[in-house]
Amino acid sequence: MPDNMVYLAPPLMEQGHSEELDESGRTLGATFSAWDNSVAIFVAPNQTPLKAGESSRWAEVPVYFANPHRPPDAVRRKFISDGGLVFDLLADLRKQAAAESLDDWIEDPRFQDAMHAKCTDLVNVAEASWLDACNPPRGEELQYDAEHYRSLYTCLSLAMLLYAPGPASARLPVGDDLLEWLNMHYIAPSTEEGDHLSNLDSPWEDETFWPYLTRAVLRGLTKASIFFLECLSRHPSTFLQELSQKLIPLVQSHPRVRDYTSLHEFMRASPRWKEKIRALRVEMGLVPDDARDDGFENWWDRFSDILSIMEGRVDVIKHVCKELDGDWKEICAVYAIFVQPTLHRTELPELVVEIMDEMPPDPTDLEDTIHVALMRAQPREALACSARLDPWLAAHLAVVLELLENLSNTRSEDSELSVAEYYILSYAEYLRSDPTLWRWTVSYLCSCGNIGKRLADEVLIRVPLWHGLGDDSSDTTTSTSKNLTRPERIEMRLNELMQVCKDYERVAAMRLIYKIGADELAKLKAYVLALECYAQAEDWPGLGRCVDMVLEEYLSGGPEEFVCLVKNIAPSLKRLTNIPEAPGIFVHRLNFAVRYAEFHDNLMRNIFDDAATNLENMFRQDVAPKSWWALLLCDSVELLQHESPLFTTAAIHLFLQKLEEIHLRVEQGWVDDYLNLLARTTKGGDTKDAVQRLKRVRLAIARYYTKCSVIDVVGKGAARTNL
């Protein structure tokens, strides 16, 4: 199925019959979700507005949901998370490379060691997932089978030995590493064959004996080769007995580059060893023709093939590999061991081309195609094939190749992306099929220049603040988040998002997320957290709206609920006053909310002296907005009627001044500005009731004066008559 096609099941129409759909008054509609890259497809009318009575016809239209990628399963999610940890380390190296000269790094052993270590980590991630996929959770159908992860494992390990072998191996010929890779990933001969032959009294009588022994020598499997050569000491032919015993020490002493302290020593030892092989061949030629067959096999021809392999005869090696169903990879590895043991990595591409002329790879096998491209030093071809196999492989391989300067980091003028960034971006798009992997999506996107960072911002601002918390397998808060309230869950998610924003310097996204979070928290009446978020977002109008919502709680819920909501806001007020950018008008309104709640708290706890002081100071220090004056004056009635005087003469004069100003402004037509809030707290809810309440305030003040004049209070600065 082409990647750009979506097939609906069951189909809405037969292929090639779209005209019939249009003629029936219908068309296909679609809407895209930026949350998980899914598409909702539905049948819709092809003309609007609808005719009368047609609305019900479209009320229950089926909706098809499609996604270009299947969301990852448990094994895949672990694979993604483990790979993401390694990618972060590689991304740090890319940042350093962008800031410094990478040319100096390539030859630095420390850099080579670091790259080898990180490539090893990637190989280990693929290997672990392969093993996990071999033993999947019971009853779970895997998105990718074990064979898929094995392919990733082979490709990454080959890339590592070719491009990031480490400083010690980089100076050595490639043969030993290549043969070790071949033996690790493409095991031959099989263990089962060896077990079968070892249990036979006369294994040479079995048709698999000589192919097994030949391949054991071909693959450098010394122990297996010696074991079955020793078995030939029991062979009926005395010629073969003698030849096999002479071959054993030659197999044991086969010079390998890694066994010598210098290449020079190896170059001296290898010709001497081959001279002994040639001497053994001369001795073989003395075997009579009629003694070369044991009735089961022409052992002489088989033994000759083994000597030819050890001598490094290319035509025999190719012939034997074909006979044993080997492929071009096996010929390359054997060539680098027996034919040209000094073959360096830079010479491998030329050898691969030569061998593939006679033994071409399978073009339908993506894994094999990637191996070809890697060995031929064709990084772009390797990445293109890797992307078809798995976008994960292409993204991580691209970063490695770019860091090792096997891939240009120059950005295209059209796309503004480098080659590596293109594949990283493609992988990040794949990750969006699972929204709970947003952390990794952002990590990959932020490594792709300004384009990637802008896309990362879009991902960040769409992360749900409470829904799905703990769904990510990498989320360590899963066990604790289940018992949290919704505001607490939002706070937890905000903390996660803010840390990610700080890590990747996404200031604009961070402010927008804070604003979104503040709006959600304000709806939940978590005003303390909401105010903090508005301040962090520098959304001062939003902060003002939040303060209005807090004050609205007094009007709708009364003083008790108001005090409970505002009790913890005081620390936020202190922090806001220390923010230079915070507009004074919003801080002023918040200050009033805190002071007004403090007043009611003292009033409810019968701390009347402090309540009176609170009330006076809110007027004297111009804390109270004018729209609240009438309410505050009505609040003073209870204190004015207290047994002992609580206000000074100056306070009473201040209250009278505010009353007069309200009266004057109301007469001038400013009723809503001065009496609206008070009217909302009256039973009737109209202006007349509010005016009546203010008259009661004036009466309470007059009685307070009268009481103070009678008792002539002189202590504590209580009101005294001036008459």
N, C-alpha and C positions, 0 to 999 in steps of 0.2 A: 504493500500500500504506500503511495507517495506520501511524504511527510506533510505536504500542504493540503491534503485531502481529509475531509471529515465525512464519515459514512454514518447515516442515521439508521437506527434499528428500533422498530421496524421502519422500512423506507416510507417516505411520504408520497413518492411517485416513482415511476419507472424511469430508468435512465433515458434521456432524450425526449422526455414528454413534459418539459417545463412549460410549453405553450398551453397545454391543457390546464395546468395549475393557474396560469395567468387568466385564461378565459373563464375560469370558475370564480373569478373575483378574489383570488388569493395570491399571496406572494410569501416569500420567506423573509423573516426578520431575524436579526441577531443582535446580541448585546455582549460586550466584552467586560470581564471582571478583572480589574487591575490587582485584585487581591491574590488570586491564584492562577491567573492567566487562562481561566476557563471561559468557555463561550456558551451562552444560552441561545438556542435556536428554536424558533417558533413560527407557526403559520399566522400570518396577519392579513388583514384586508388590503387590497392594492389601491384602495382609494379612500380618502377621508374628506369630509366627515361621513360617518355611517348614516345610512338611511334609517328611518324610524322602525323600530322593532328588530333591528339587526344586532343590537348590543349584546343580547343574551346569547346569540349564536357564537360570539367570540369569547364568551365568559369562561369556558372550560376548554380552551385550546391546549393540547399537549405541548410541553416544553422539553426539549432535548438538551442535556448538558454534556459538553465535550471538553476534553483537555488534551493538548498535544502531547502531554507526558503523563504517564501513570504515576500517582504519588508513591514515594518509596515505601517499601516494607521495613520491618524491624532490622533485618540484616543490612539492607541498603542504607538506612538512616545511621546506623553505627559506622558503616563504611564512609559515609559522607562526613560525619562528625570527626572521625579519626583523620581523614584526609584534610579536613579544614584546619586542624591543628598544625599539620606540617605546612600547609599553604601559608598560614600566617607567618611562619618563620621564613619562608621563601619570599613573601611579600616584603618583609623587613629588609632582606638583602637587596631587593629591587629598589627600595627607597634609598638605601645607602649607595647603590650603584648609580642612581640618578643624581645624587649629590656629589659623588666623587668620580674619579676616572676609573672605569672598569678595566681598562687595559692593564693597569698595574696589578689588578686582583688576579687575573687569569693564571699568571705564573706563580702566584703566592701559594705556598704549600698550605697555609692556614685556610685560605679560601677553598682550595681543592678538597681539603679534609672536610670543611663545612658542607660543601656541595655533595660530597660522597655520603656524608652522614644523613643529610636530608633525603637524598635519593634512596638510601637504605630504608629510611622511615617509610617512604612511599611504597617501596617494595613490600615491607612488612605489613602495611595496611592492606594491600591487595592479597597477600598470602593469608592473613587472618580472616579476611572476608571469604576467601575461597574455602577455608576450613569450616567457617560458620555455615556456608551454603551447603557443604557436604552433609551437615547434620542440622537441618533447619528445625525450628520449633514445630512440635507435633501439630498436624492439621493445618499448617500455614503454607499457602502457595507462594513461592518466591517470585519476585518480579524478575530477577535474573538468576539463572541456575549456576551451579558450581563451575560449570565449564566456562561461563562468561568471566567469572572472577579469575579463573586459571589463566585465561587469555590476557587479562590485564596484568597479572603477575609475571607472565613470560615477557611481555612487551616492556614493562618497566625495568625488569632485571636486565634485559638486553640493553636498553637505553643507558642504564647505569654503568655496565661494564664497558660500553663503547665511548660514552661521553663524560662520565664522572667516576672513573675508576679509582680515584685517590692518587696522591702524588707518587706513592711507591709503585703501584701497578702501572701508572701512566707511562713510566719510562721503560717498561718491559714489553716484549712482544705480546701479541693478543691471543696466541694459540691456547695457552693453558686456561685462561679465563673463558674463552669461547667454548672449549671442550667441557669445562666444568658446568657452564650454563646449559649446554646441550644435554649432558648427563642428568642434570637436575630436573629439567622440564620435559625432556622427551626420553624417558627411560627405555633403554634397549641394550642388551637383551633383557627380557623380563625375569623377575625373581622366580616366577612360577616355572619357567623353562629350566632355570638353574637347579631348582629343587627337584624337578622331575629327573633330570640327567644325573644328578648326584646320587640318586637312589638306585641307579642301575649298576649292575655288575660290569657290564660291557657297554658303556654309554656311546662308544663310537659306532655301535650298531644301529643307533637311533638316527633317524633322518635329520633331526634338529641339532645333532652334536656339532658338526663342522660349522654350520651357520652361527651357532651360539659362540663357539670358540673364536671364529673369525671376527665376529662383532665385538667380543670382549677385548681382543687385541686392538681392533679399530678404535674403540672408545677409550682405550687406555685403562681398562679395568684390570689392573695387575693381579690382584688376588684371585679373581675368577679365572683369569688366563692360566696362571700357574697351577691352580687346582686341577684343571682339566688336562693340562699338558702332563702333569704327573700321572693322571689316569692312564695316559698312553704308555706308561711304563709296563702296563699289563697287556698291551696290544700284541697280537700274534706276530706282527712283523718286527723283526729285530732292527731293521733299518729305521722304522718309525720310532721305535723305543729309543734308539741312540740319538736320532735327530731331535726328538722332543726334549730329551734331557739336556742337550746342548743349547736348545732354544730358551730354556727356563732362565738361566743367568742373564741372557741377553734381554729378555722381557723385564727382569728385575732391575737391570742396570740402564734401562732406557733413559738417556739424558733428557731432563726437563729444565727449562730455563729457571724456574723458581727454585730449583735445588742448588743453584750456583750463586756465589757471591757477586759475580760479575758476568756480563755477557761474553767477555773475552774468554773466560774459563770454559763457558759452555761451548763456544765456537771451537775450542781445542778438543773438547771431549766428544762432541757429536761425530766428527769424521772418523775417529778411532772406533767408535761403536758401530758405525755403518760398515767399516772395513771388516769387522767380525761377522756382520750379517752376510756380506758378500762371500766371505770364506765358507760360511755354512751353506750358502747356495752352491758353491763349487762342489762341496761334499755331497749335496743332494743330487747333483748331476751324475754321480757315480752309481746311483741306485738303478739296478736293471729295470727295463721296461716291464717285464713280467712280474715284478715284485711291487709295483706301484698301486695295485688295487687289492683290497682285502675282501672283495666279494660283496661288500655293502656300499663302498664309496671308493672313488679314486683318490686315496688319501694324499698321493703325491701332488696332484693339482691343488688340492685344498691347502696343503702345507706351503706350496709355492706361492699361493695368493697371500698367505700370512707374511711370508718373507718379503714379497713385493710391496706390501703395505708398509712394512718396517723400513724398507729401502727407500720408500717415498716415490714409487712409480705411479704417476698421476692416472694413466690409462687404466691400470688395475684397480686403483682406489675408486674411480668412477664406476667401473664395471661391477665391483663388489657391492658398492652402495646401492646401485640399481637392483642388483640381484637380491639384496636384503631389504628391498622396499624403503631404502633411505631416500633422503631428499637433498636439495641443494645446501641446506644448512649443515647437514652431516658432512658433506664433501668439503665445505669451507673449513669446518673445525678440524677435520682430519688432515687437510692440506696444510693448515697452520701448525700442525704437530709434527707430521712426518716429512712433508715435502719442503716447506719453507718455514722452519721453526722460528726464524727471526722476523716473521711478518709483523709489521707494526699496524696499529689501528688506522693510520692514514692510508695504508696500502690495501686495506680490506675492500673498499668500493670497487677497485679495478678487478680484484679477484672474483668478487660476486658477479660482476658483469660477464666475465669469462665463463664461469661455471654455469650461469643461467642460460647461456646460449645452447648448452647441451641438456640441461635439466631445469626447465623453467618452473617457476612457482605456480601455485594454484591461484588464478586471478579471482576466483569466487570465495577464497578464504581470506577474510579481512585480517585475521591474526598474522597469517603468512605474508600478506601484502605489507603490513606494518614492519615486519622483520626485514623484508627486502629494502624498504625505504630507509630504515635505520642503518642497515649495513652499507647501503650505497651512499650514505651521507646526504640524503634528500629530506631535510627536516620538514619542508612544506608538504611534501607528499605524505610523510609519516603522520603529520597532524591532520591532514584531510581524511585519511583512512581511520585515524584514531577517533575523530569526531563521529564517524559513522558507526564505529564499534561502541563507543561510550563517551559522551561529552566530558565526563570526569577525567578520563585519560588524556584527552586533547588539551584540556585546560592546564593540568599539572605538568604534562610533558612540555607544553609550550613555555611555561615559566622556566623550567630547567634549561631548555635549549637556548632561551634568550639570555639567561644569566651566564651561560657558558659560551656566549657569542657565536653559537651555531645558528642563530636566528636574529635578524635585525630588529632593533627596538625602535626604529624610525616609524613615526605615525603617518598614516596615509592622509593626503590632503582632503580626500573626499569623506572618509569615515571618521577622521581624527582619532583613529585607533591603530595601534601596532598589531602585528600578527598575533602575538601572544594575548593581547587585550581582546582581540576579536573572539578567540576561543574561550577566554575566561568569561567574557560577557555572555556567550552562548550557554555556558555551563550555569551561570547565575540565573539565566532565564529558565533553565530546566529546574533549578532549585525552587523557583516560585510556585511550582506545582504543589508544594507542601508548605503552606504559610507558616507553620510552626518552625521552619528552618530559617526564619528571617535573619537570625544572627549571622549565619554563614552566607546567606545571600548578600547581605550588606558587606561582609568582609571581602568577598570576591569582587563586588561592584566597585568598592572604593579603591581597588588597585588598578582601575581602568581609566585613569585620568578624569577630566572634568565631566565627560559624558557618563561614566560609571558612577561618579559621586552624585550627579543629579538624579540618576535612577535610584541610587541608594536612598536618597532623601525621600523619594516617592514611596519606597518600601517602608521606611521607618515611620512615616506619618500615617500609614495604613495598618500598622500593627494594632490589633484590638487591645484596649487597656485593661480589660478584665476577662473577657471571654477567652477561654482556651489557655489560661495561665497554667503552666505545668504540663502542657501536652507534649512539649519537646522533650525527647529522651535525654537531651543534654542539659535540661533544666534541673538544677540541684535543689530547687525550692518546691518540687512537686509535693513532697510529703507534708510540708508545712502550710502550703497555700490553700488546701482544701477547707480548712476551718476558719479562714479569714473572711471578714466582711468585705463587701464589694469595694468600699473606699480603701481598705487596706490592700486589697488585691491590685487596685489601680495604682496605689503608691508603690507597691513592689514592682509592678511592670514599668512604671515611670523611672524608677531607680535603674532598672536594667537598661532601658532605652537611653537614659542620660549617660550611662557609662559608655555605651557603644558610641554615642554621639561625641563624647569627649575623646574617645580613643581615635576616632577618625576625623575629628575637628569639623563636625557638621553643626555649626553654630545656628544657622538659619533653621535647619530642621529641628534642632533642640528647642528653640523658642516656640516653633509652631506646635510641637508635641506638648510642651508645657501648657500652651493655650488650650489645646484640645482636652488635655487632662483636667485643666482648671474648670472648663465648661462642664465636663462630666461630674466632677466632684461637687461643683456648685449645685447641680441638679439633685445630687444626693444629700445636700445640706451638710457636706463635709467642708464647712467654710474655712476652717483653719488651713487645711491642705490646699484648698482652692486659692486662697489668698497668696499662699507661698508660691503656687504655680504661676499665678498671674504676674507676680513680682519677677520670677525667674524668666518669664516670657517677655517681660517689659511691656506687657499689655495693660497699660494704665486705664484706658476706658473699661476694659474687662474687669479690672480690679474695682473700679468705681461701681460697675453694675453689681458686682459681688457684695460690696458694702451695702448697696441699696437692698439687695436680697436679705442680708442679715437684718437690716432695720425693718424690712417688711415682715420678718418673723415676729417682731414685737407687735405689729399691727394685727397680724392674723392669729398669732398663738398666745399672746399675752406675755407678761414679764417673766414668768417662771421659765418657759421654754426659751425665751430670748436670752436669759442669763446663762442657761446651760450651753447654748450654742456659742456664746461669745466668750465664755470663761477662759478658753485657751488661746484666744486671739492676741492677748497682750504681748507675748513674746514676738509675734509676727510684726506688731506695730513698732517695737523697738528696732527690729532689723530693717524695716522699711524706712525708718527715719535716717538710717545710716547709708541709704542708697541715694547718691547725688542725683541720679536720673529720675527718681520718683517724683512726679508732680505733686506739689504741696496740697492741691485741692483734694486729691484722692486720699492722701495720708491724713488730711484734716478730717475728712468724713469718717475714716476708719477710727481715728482718735475719738470722735464723738460716740461711735458705736460702743467702743470699749468703756468710755467714761459713763455713758448712759446705763450700760449693763452693770457697772460697778455701783451706780446710784441705786438701782433697783435691788441689787444683791444686799446692800446695806439696809434698804428699806424692809425687805422681806425678813431679814434677820434682826429687825428691831434695833439696829444701830443708828438711831435717828440723828445723833450729832454729826456722824460722818456723812449720812445721807444729805443732811442740810448743807454741809460744806460742799459736797459733790455738786448739788444743784446750783448753788451760788456761783461756784467756780466755772461751771459750764457756760453761764451767762457772762460772767465777768471776763473770762479769758476768750470769749467769742468762739467757743468750741461748738456750740449748738447751731445748726443751720436755722435760718429764719422760719422755714416751713415746720420746724419742730418746736418753736417757741411756745405756741399755744398748748401743746401737750405737756411740756415741762412745767408751765405755769399751773396747769391743772394737777400735775403731780405734787405741786407744792401745798395743795390744800390740806392734805393729811398732816403735813409737818406744821403748817400754820395753826392747825387745831390741836396740836399736842399740848399736854398740860403745862409743860415748862417751855418758855420761849427758846427757839432754836436759831433765829436769824438776827442779824444786826440791823440797825437802822439803815445802813448803807445797802444791805441786801434787799430790804423792803422797798427802798427807793428805786433800786434797780429793777425789781419786779414790776413796779408801777410804770416805770419808763417803757418796759417791753409791752405792757398792756396797752399803754397809750399809743405806741407805734403800731401795734396790731390794729387797734381801733381806727387809727388814721388811715392805714393802708387799705383796710376793708372798705372804708367809706369812699376811697379813691378807686375802688373796683378790683383790688388785688385779692379777691376772696380766695381763689384757688391756691394762691401762693402761701397764704397764711392760715387758712382754716380747713383746707382739704383733709389733712391727716387727722386733725381733731374730729372732724365730722365723721370720718370713717370709724372712729372708736365710740361714737354715740349710738344709742339704740335706733334712733330714726335715721341716722346717717345723712342728715341734711345740715345746711349752714345754720339754720335757726337754732337747732339743738346745740351746735358748737358755740354760738353766741351766748346762749343761756349758760353754758358751762363756764364761759369766761366771766360772766356776771357773778357767778358763784365764787370765782377766784377773787374778784374785786371785793366781794362781801367778806370773804375770809381774811383778806389783808386788812380791811377796815376793823374787823373784830380783833385781829391781832394787835393793831395799834391801840384799840380801846383797852384791851387786857393789859398791855404793857404800860399804858398810862396810869391805870389804877394801881398796879403793884409797883410801878416805878422801879423796874428791875435795873440794877446797876452792875451786877456781876456778869462775868463772861462776855461782856460786850453785847448783851441782849438789847433789843430795841428800846429806846427811851424817848419819851415825848419831848418835843421842842417847844411846847407851849409854856 
